[in-house]
């Protein structure tokens, strides 16, 4: 029997925005979130995210209607634009939603651009999703789960827009990225090929083209998805807008770089900052 994963669920996802207030307003108005904190980013959190130079910048912490805090918007007016569908790093936030068809129809004339309409996924007709581009350039997979999808352990929705349950990574090597996260989690993942229609559409590929993908089951009914997509480019140098860092709960022994955060959303926890082989920032929040 496989051991319980040592990482998961997602503690916090950080988006970097040129206009933080506008991005926050978009999520509160159209994605049913509310602001639980708004202040200047403290040095402990900035370091944990891998962006110590952004300490002092404005940030907002958002929660769903059940009070679950899962999203941080961090303002950096000089942020460069990054197309996450065509560059390595964090590709998308797969967010659990109650009714994807209703939500998609509500996004007309919003800051969220509908890229693909709701459809059942290739892997299971129990998963229905649409894909949108958000106000910081981030890609959201808005996903409704209507039943069990073995072998995956997926959560039950408890809010109109609930939380990030699958961070999606674009990597030059599925094997290297999977090995990195699996070694931390002390578990093994699954590898397979599947079509990623929103990527195929954006990149001009055949819509039926399949790509090497891996999934790693995380604790707390979460997953990590790892996509290897041909002809993808390195992310632009510097600080880019969009999906910037994923913080994950971790039950492993804290590594030698960890420190105790005294302020911010990780207050009272040991945290450590990491870079993946795709250049992505991730944070381990030790329990």
ABEGO torsion letter per residue (X at the ends): XBBBBABOBBABBBBBBABAAAAAAAAAAAAGBBBABBBBBBAAAAAAAGBAAABGBBBBBBBBAAGBBABBBBBBAABBBBBAAABBEBABBBBBBABAAAAAAAABGBABBBABBBBBBAABAABBBBBBBBAAGBBBBBBBBABBBOABBBBBBABABBBBABBBBBBABAAAAAAAAAAAAGBBBBBBBBBBAAAAAAAGBBAABBBBBBBBBBBGGBBBBBBBBBGBBBBBBEBBBEBABBBBBBABBBBAABBBBABEAABGBBBBBBBBAAGBBBBBBBX
